[in-house]
Amino acid sequence: MTTTQNSSNLSPAINEDTVNTSHTQQEWQNNIGQKLRKHRKALHLSLTDLSRLSGVAVPALSHIENGNRDVKLSTLVRLSDALRIDPSKLFSTDNENLTTIPKSQTKPTGGYDLGDD
């Protein structure tokens, strides 16, 4: 026995008019990478420094900053924590400045510990 579903019971189909296609995946990758690089440089951190703080390898960081890597959310969160920025700011489409999270609201205490001592 074959049953048919009433189309009124189905969720509305997604059509081109309802999908935000203003940014391609590559544009998102470039935008996020540029924001990460800008903030890293504003903090006077090298790729090696950020790698040590975040646990993300230097080559991977370079690819992310250049928009050549499809980065996982968990990696973006680790980078945001290391840079002390709100991860949601990486996804903003305007050119607003990234707000640094106050030290009191971050997990590490004190300044950056790069283990050089």
LOFIRO-998250 format. One record per atom (N, C-alpha, C): residue in three letters; x, y, z. Coordinates in pm, whole numbers, padded with zeros to 5 digits, always signed. Layout:
ALAXYZ
...
//
This chain:
MET+00083-00117+00000
MET+00000+00000+00000
MET+00088+00124+00000
THR+00062+00214-00088
THR+00139+00337-00099
THR+00060+00451-00037
THR+00128+00528+00045
THR+00063+00643+00105
THR+00124+00770+00047
THR+00044+00868+00038
THR+00094+00997-00009
THR+00078+01097+00103
GLN+00170+01191+00108
GLN+00163+01294+00210
GLN+00098+01417+00153
ASN+00017+01478+00231
ASN-00045+01603+00194
ASN+00062+01711+00199
SER+00080+01782+00090
SER+00186+01883+00083
SER+00167+01995+00184
SER+00045+02014+00233
SER+00023+02120+00332
SER+00085+02084+00466
ASN+00118+01955+00489
ASN+00178+01912+00614
ASN+00331+01922+00610
LEU+00386+01945+00495
LEU+00531+01952+00481
LEU+00581+02092+00509
SER+00706+02101+00553
SER+00768+02233+00572
SER+00779+02301+00437
PRO+00770+02432+00435
PRO+00784+02501+00307
PRO+00923+02477+00248
ALA+00928+02461+00121
ALA+01055+02439+00053
ALA+01137+02567+00056
ILE+01266+02549+00063
ILE+01356+02665+00059
ILE+01377+02699-00087
ASN+01352+02821-00121
ASN+01376+02861-00259
ASN+01482+02969-00261
GLU+01523+03006-00378
GLU+01632+03102-00393
GLU+01599+03237-00329
ASP+01472+03272-00319
ASP+01434+03400-00261
ASP+01453+03403-00110
THR+01452+03286-00044
THR+01463+03283+00101
THR+01603+03253+00151
VAL+01696+03221+00064
VAL+01832+03188+00102
VAL+01920+03310+00085
ASN+01997+03342+00190
ASN+02089+03454+00182
ASN+02213+03409+00105
THR+02223+03453-00017
THR+02336+03415-00100
THR+02430+03533-00122
SER+02425+03628-00030
SER+02508+03747-00047
SER+02656+03719-00029
HIS+02691+03612+00042
HIS+02831+03577+00063
HIS+02854+03431+00028
THR+02954+03407-00053
THR+02991+03269-00085
THR+03078+03215+00028
GLN+03097+03086+00029
GLN+03183+03025+00130
GLN+03322+03087+00125
GLN+03375+03107+00006
GLN+03509+03165-00006
GLN+03514+03306+00051
GLU+03409+03384+00029
GLU+03404+03519+00085
GLU+03402+03515+00238
TRP+03328+03420+00295
TRP+03327+03405+00441
TRP+03465+03368+00491
GLN+03529+03273+00426
GLN+03663+03231+00467
GLN+03759+03348+00461
ASN+03754+03426+00353
ASN+03843+03541+00340
ASN+03816+03644+00449
ASN+03688+03673+00474
ASN+03648+03773+00573
ASN+03696+03732+00713
ILE+03672+03608+00750
ILE+03713+03560+00882
ILE+03865+03560+00894
GLY+03933+03514+00790
GLY+04079+03512+00793
GLY+04139+03651+00807
GLN+04082+03748+00736
GLN+04131+03886+00746
GLN+04110+03941+00886
LYS+03996+03910+00947
LYS+03969+03958+01083
LYS+04065+03896+01183
LEU+04092+03767+01169
LEU+04186+03702+01258
LEU+04325+03763+01245
ARG+04370+03782+01122
ARG+04504+03841+01099
ARG+04511+03983+01157
LYS+04410+04063+01131
LYS+04409+04201+01178
LYS+04419+04207+01330
HIS+04343+04122+01397
HIS+04345+04124+01543
HIS+04476+04067+01597
ARG+04528+03962+01536
ARG+04656+03904+01578
ARG+04766+04009+01569
LYS+04769+04082+01458
LYS+04872+04184+01440
LYS+04853+04301+01536
ALA+04728+04335+01565
ALA+04702+04444+01660
ALA+04755+04409+01799
LEU+04760+04280+01830
LEU+04813+04234+01958
LEU+04963+04207+01951
HIS+05024+04234+01836
HIS+05168+04212+01814
HIS+05208+04067+01837
LEU+05122+03976+01791
LEU+05149+03833+01802
LEU+05194+03780+01666
SER+05293+03695+01667
SER+05334+03627+01544
SER+05244+03505+01525
LEU+05254+03443+01408
LEU+05181+03318+01386
LEU+05226+03213+01486
THR+05354+03210+01517
THR+05406+03114+01614
THR+05346+03139+01752
ASP+05336+03267+01791
ASP+05275+03301+01920
ASP+05131+03253+01926
LEU+05054+03284+01821
LEU+04914+03243+01819
LEU+04900+03092+01817
SER+04990+03026+01749
SER+04989+02880+01746
SER+05009+02823+01886
ARG+05103+02879+01960
ARG+05130+02832+02096
ARG+05012+02860+02189
LEU+04945+02972+02169
LEU+04831+03009+02253
LEU+04705+02929+02222
SER+04688+02892+02095
SER+04564+02828+02052
SER+04576+02677+02030
GLY+04697+02629+02008
GLY+04715+02488+01977
GLY+04691+02456+01830
VAL+04676+02559+01746
VAL+04657+02541+01602
VAL+04793+02557+01535
ALA+04830+02465+01448
ALA+04961+02466+01383
ALA+04980+02590+01298
VAL+05105+02638+01290
VAL+05137+02758+01213
VAL+05091+02748+01068
PRO+05119+02638+00997
PRO+05072+02631+00858
PRO+04920+02641+00846
ALA+04849+02580+00941
ALA+04702+02588+00939
ALA+04657+02732+00962
LEU+04722+02802+01055
LEU+04689+02943+01080
LEU+04709+03027+00955
SER+04817+03004+00886
SER+04845+03078+00763
SER+04736+03054+00659
HIS+04697+02928+00643
HIS+04590+02895+00547
HIS+04457+02960+00588
ILE+04428+02959+00718
ILE+04304+03020+00767
ILE+04305+03169+00739
GLU+04414+03237+00774
GLU+04422+03381+00754
GLU+04416+03421+00607
ASN+04464+03334+00519
ASN+04461+03361+00376
ASN+04331+03316+00310
GLY+04239+03260+00387
GLY+04112+03216+00333
GLY+04121+03088+00252
ASN+04226+03009+00275
ASN+04248+02886+00199
ASN+04209+02760+00275
ARG+04149+02775+00391
ARG+04115+02659+00473
ARG+03971+02669+00517
ASP+03898+02561+00501
ASP+03762+02550+00552
ASP+03775+02512+00698
VAL+03763+02609+00785
VAL+03797+02592+00926
VAL+03677+02547+01009
LYS+03703+02458+01104
LYS+03598+02408+01192
LYS+03563+02513+01297
LEU+03440+02509+01342
LEU+03395+02601+01445
LEU+03480+02589+01572
SER+03514+02468+01609
SER+03595+02448+01730
SER+03730+02517+01719
THR+03786+02520+01599
THR+03913+02590+01577
THR+03894+02741+01588
LEU+03784+02791+01533
LEU+03756+02935+01544
LEU+03738+02976+01690
VAL+03675+02890+01769
VAL+03656+02921+01911
VAL+03792+02924+01982
ARG+03879+02829+01952
ARG+04013+02827+02013
ARG+04091+02952+01975
LEU+04081+02993+01850
LEU+04152+03113+01806
LEU+04092+03238+01872
SER+03962+03243+01881
SER+03896+03357+01947
SER+03937+03367+02093
ASP+03942+03252+02161
ASP+03985+03251+02301
ASP+04128+03302+02313
ALA+04215+03256+02226
ALA+04355+03298+02230
ALA+04370+03447+02203
LEU+04287+03499+02115
LEU+04293+03642+02080
LEU+04205+03728+02170
ARG+04131+03663+02258
ARG+04041+03731+02352
ARG+03938+03817+02280
ILE+03874+03756+02181
ILE+03766+03823+02109
ILE+03641+03736+02113
ASP+03527+03798+02099
ASP+03400+03727+02094
ASP+03391+03654+01960
PRO+03377+03521+01959
PRO+03373+03446+01833
PRO+03266+03496+01736
SER+03155+03546+01786
SER+03048+03591+01696
SER+03092+03709+01610
LYS+03189+03786+01657
LYS+03237+03901+01581
LYS+03306+03858+01451
LEU+03356+03735+01447
LEU+03421+03685+01326
LEU+03322+03668+01211
PHE+03194+03655+01247
PHE+03091+03630+01147
PHE+03015+03755+01107
SER+03050+03869+01165
SER+02981+03992+01128
SER+03023+04031+00987
THR+02930+04090+00914
THR+02958+04126+00775
THR+02995+04272+00759
ASP+02981+04349+00866
ASP+03022+04489+00856
ASP+03169+04500+00897
ASN+03222+04617+00886
ASN+03363+04638+00915
ASN+03385+04692+01055
GLU+03301+04648+01147
GLU+03316+04695+01284
GLU+03444+04639+01344
ASN+03495+04709+01442
ASN+03615+04663+01511
ASN+03582+04543+01598
LEU+03676+04452+01609
LEU+03659+04339+01698
LEU+03684+04388+01840
THR+03593+04358+01929
THR+03606+04401+02066
THR+03682+04296+02145
THR+03786+04340+02213
THR+03862+04249+02296
THR+03784+04221+02423
ILE+03777+04094+02460
ILE+03710+04054+02582
ILE+03802+04091+02699
PRO+03749+04156+02802
PRO+03832+04191+02918
PRO+03898+04067+02977
LYS+04019+04084+03028
LYS+04093+03971+03085
LYS+04014+03900+03193
SER+03934+03974+03269
SER+03858+03914+03379
SER+03754+03815+03330
GLN+03717+03821+03200
GLN+03615+03732+03146
GLN+03674+03618+03064
THR+03805+03607+03062
THR+03869+03500+02986
THR+03918+03393+03081
LYS+03939+03274+03031
LYS+03983+03163+03113
LYS+04124+03184+03170
PRO+04224+03219+03085
PRO+04358+03239+03141
PRO+04360+03364+03227
THR+04442+03363+03329
THR+04456+03482+03411
THR+04586+03551+03374
GLY+04587+03682+03385
GLY+04708+03757+03356
GLY+04727+03776+03206
GLY+04851+03804+03169
GLY+04884+03828+03029
GLY+04903+03698+02954
TYR+04957+03708+02835
TYR+04982+03590+02754
TYR+05104+03517+02808
ASP+05092+03388+02825
ASP+05204+03307+02869
ASP+05248+03221+02752
LEU+05358+03262+02692
LEU+05408+03189+02577
LEU+05511+03084+02615
GLY+05535+03069+02745
GLY+05628+02967+02791
GLY+05772+02996+02758
ASP+05807+03122+02738
ASP+05944+03157+02703
ASP+06037+03158+02824
ASP+05980+03167+02943
ASP+06063+03182+03063
ASP+06117+03050+03110
//
